[in-house]
Amino acid sequence: MSRSLISALGGLRSHQGWLDVIGNNLANQNTPAFKSSRAVFSSLLSRTLREGTPASTNVGGTNPVQVGLGTQLSYIDRDIGQGSLNLTGRTFDLALLGRGYFALTDGDRTLYTRVGSFGLDAQRNMVDLRTGFRVLNGNGQAFQIDTDAVVPPNATSEVSFQGNLPAKVTGPLAEQLGTVSALYEGTPAEMTGSNAGPFNIPNGVAWSMEVIINGGAPQTVSITGGAGPTSAADIAAALDDLDHVSAEVGPGGEIQLVSDKNGTGSTIKITPGEAGADLASTLGLGTALVSGTQALASGVSSLNSLTRNLAPYSDGDGIEITGSDADGTPIQATFVYGTNGTTVDDLVSFIDSQFTGATASFNPDTGTISLAADATGESELSLVMGDNGTGKTDWAQLAFTVTTNGAGPDTVNTSMEVFDSAGTSHILTLKYIRQDNGTWNIEPSLPEDSGTVTSGPVTNVTFNQNGSLLSPPSANVTVQFQGQSSQTIQLKLGNVGGFDGVTQFGAETNVVAADQDGYGVGSLANMSVGGDGRVTGFYTNGETLTLGQFGVATFANEGGLAESGDNYWTESSNSGQRLLGVGLFNGSGEVVGGALEESNVDTAEEFVRLIQAQRGFQANARIISVQDTMLEEIVNMV
C-alpha cells in the first residue's frame, strides 16, 4: 500500500517543480528579452507483476502486467523564440530581430545577452548600462566611440550636375523685319467692245451707261449725238476722263477699257443705260464683271506689275529708302527706277547694298521682303519706303514690321557651394550661355573677395536631338581662392548619350549642382545604429563616418546556453562554440536600433498551465489523503 503514497509524493514534487517554472515565467513576463521555460514530466520505473507470454498452439499470448511507481520532472525546456520589439527611441537601446546575442566582458569572462540597453561611460567605452560590462565588437574586442573627433575639411575636386537646359530658343536671336503682307504681281481688268466706230447716235440725243471701276462708286458716261456719226476717239476720250480707268481705241476701231490696278482687286462693271439710249450696247461692251489676275510675285516681277502699284513707274521715278542700320546708323537712299532696276530683285538688292549691318532678301515662297540683322542681340534696325515721282505703290500696306525681336543669348545661372583646402566655403557661379550655333558655353565666376577663375569658359556643350548629352561629359575649371594654391574642379555634366546629367528638353530650366565632394570641418551631430550593428556618426558638414560596430554571437544550439543572472548567458558544453560576427552575417539577425526586445512569455498560456499544475497537485494530494484513510481503517481493525 505504500506504493501509491510514493507515487503520489513523486507527483506532488513534479507538479511543485512545474509550479516553480510557471511562477518564474510569470515573474519575468516584463523582463526584457526573457525566454520562457516549460516543464517536461516523465514516468519512473514500473514494477512488473507478470511477464508477457508468447502465443502457443492452443493459447494466445498475454501482455505484461506492470504497476507504475510515479512521475518525475525530467526536463525543463527553454523557448528561445523571438519576443516582440518595444520601440524606445534611444539610440543605443538595441534589439535583435532573429538569431544571435550581444557579447560583453566583465574582464574575466565573456557573457551574452539579448538585452541591448547600452551606452557610453566617462571614457566613451560602449558598456551595458545595467552592469558596466564592456560590449564587444565583431572582432571580440571592447570598443569606444570618439564623440569629440572632428572630420577634417576636404577641398572640392568635382561637382556633378543634373537638370534641364531649355530646348526652345529665345536667344541669341537676330532682329528681323518683314513686309506686313506678301507681294503679288498681276494683270489689270480689261474690257473691249465688240463694235467698231464710228457710232450712229441720233443728233441731240444723249446715250449713257454707268461704269464701276475697282468696286468704287458708279460713274456715268453720257454721249450726245451730233450731225454726223460719233467717232470712237471721242467716246474713248470721254471714258478716259473717268477715275481709275484708261480708254483707247483698239486697232479694229473698238473701245478698250483698262483699270489702273493690277490683280483680282482690279474690276470693271458696266451698267447699261435706258432702253433705246444704251451706250454699252452701242459699243458692244458686256455687263458681266471683269477682274484682273494675280499670283505671288517672283524676284523678276516688275515693280509696275505689283498689285499694290497705284501708278506705273517711269524711268527716273524714285523710291525713297529711309531707316536705320542695326547699330543705329541712319539710312537715306533713293532707288531710281530704270537706273537701279525695274524688278523686285533689283529693289531688294539696292536695299541690301545700303545696310552694312543687315541683309535684305526676298522669299518667293511667301512673297515677302525681309531685312535681318547680321548680328544677334538687340538692334535698332528699321526700314520705310516711299515714292518720289509719278509712279506710286501703296507702300503703307507693305510696311516693314519686326517679325523677330533681336535678343541676347539665352542664359541659365546656377550657383553652388564649394570648399578650399582649409574648408572655407565659397560660392561658384556657372553661367550657361547659348551660342549662335545652338551650342552652350559655361562661364564660371567667383565673388571678387573670394578669388578668381584662372581658366577660360567651357565651350561647345552640345546635345543630341532627343535631348541627351552629346559632349563633353566633363570639363575642368581652375580657380584661385584667396590665400590658397590653385585648385582644379571637375564639372561632371553626365554620360554621353544619357539622361543622368544635364539634358536639353522642351521643358523648364532647372539645372542644379546635384552633388560636390568638398566639405568644411564637421563635428558630431547625431548617431544611429544600422542593421549590421554599425554605428554611423552624422557630422555637421554632411559627412558620415563609421564609429564602431556591435558584435553578434551565434551558437549551434542556443537552447544549450546557461543562464547566469542579469539577463546574461554563458556557453555550456552543449551550446557549441560561439561564432562572433556582426548583424545580418552568417545567419545572425538584424540589429534594430532604438528598441528593446520584450519577454516571450505568453501570459494566457501560463495561467492555463497554472490551472493544470494546481489540479495535478490536488489530485496527488487526494491520493495521499485516501491512502491515509485506508491505513487508518486497517489500524482500527486491530
Buried (B, 14 or more C-beta within 10 A) or exposed (E): EEEBBEBBBBBBBBBBBBBBBBEBBBEBBEBBBBBBBBBEBEEBEEEEEEEEEEEEEEEEEEEEEBEEBBBBBEEBEBBBEBBEBEEBEBBBBBBBBBBBBBBBBEEEEBBBBBBBBBBBEEEBBBBBEBBEBBBBBBEEEBBBBEEEBEBEBBBBBBBBBBBBBBBEEEBBBBBBBBBEEBBBBBBBBBBBBEBBBBBEBEEEEEBBBBBBBBEBEEBEBEBEBEEEEBBBBBBBEBBEEBEBBBBBBBEEBBBBBBBBBBBBBBBBBBBBBEEEBBBBBBBBBBEEEBBBBBBBBBBEBBBBBBBBBBBBBEEEBBBBBBBBBBEEEEBEBBBBBEEBBBBBBBBBBBBBEBBEBBBBBBBBEEBBBBBBBEBBBBBBBBBBBEBBBEBBBBBEEBBBEEBBEBBBBBBBEBEBBBBBBEBBBBEBBBBBBBBEEEBBBBBBBBEEEBBEBEBEBBBEBBBEEEBBBBEBBBBEBBBBBEEBEEBBBBBBBBEEEEBBBBBBBEBEBEBBBBEBBBBBBBEBEEBEBBBBBBBBBBBBBEBBBEBBBBBBBBBEEBEBBEEEEEBBBEBEEEBBEBBBBBBBBEEBBBBBBBBBBBBBBBEEEBEEBBEEBBEBBEEBBEBBEEBEEEEEEEEEEE
